[in-house]
Amino acid sequence: MKLKRRELLVATVGVAAAQPPKPQQGGDLVELARQSMKSNREAIAKVKVDIAVEPAFVFKA
């Protein structure tokens, strides 16, 4: 399966948006943010990307 960078971004954001964090009663905002980041990391980690997909950057001045 070949995906472009933008398609990969849309797919991962779609997964994260589809599973919003459940609000906790009297929950701490910092803990809620940590849980959100953890679930996003796990969703991104599930996607395998070949090295050939993202070419090396070449900056020319």
N, C-alpha and C positions, 0 to 999 in steps of 0.2 A: 504494500500500500504506500503510495507516494503522496506526501502532503507538502505543500509549500508552507513557509513560515507563517503567513497570515492565516491560512486554513488551520494550522496547528493551534494558533492562538485562539481562533474562534471556537475550535473544538474544546480546548481546555477551559475557556471562559464560560462556554455553554454548560459544561459539566459543573463548574463551580456555581453558576447562577441557578442551575436546576436543583441544587441541593443547598438551600440557604440554611445557615446555622439556626438551630432552634433557640428561641430566646429563653433564658433561664429566669426564674422568679428571683428578683433581687440579685441577679448575677453581676459579676464584676466585668466591666467593659474590657479590661486588659485580658482577662481569661477568655472572654468571648472572641477577641481578636486573635489570641494564640490558637484557639481551636479552629478558627477559620483558616489561618495560615497553614496549620497542620493538615487540614483536609485538602487544601489547594495543593500543597507539596505532594501529598499522596496521589492526587489525581494526575498531576504532571509526571510523577515518577512512573506511573503505569504506562505512559506512552514512550515507546522505543523509537529513537530517531537515529538513522544512519549518519555516519560522519560525512558521507558524500552529499547529504541533503543540504548542509550549511557550508558553503565554501569559505575559505579563509578570506579575511578582509585585507584589502590592499589600499592603503591611504597614500595618495599622491598629492604633494603640495604644489 
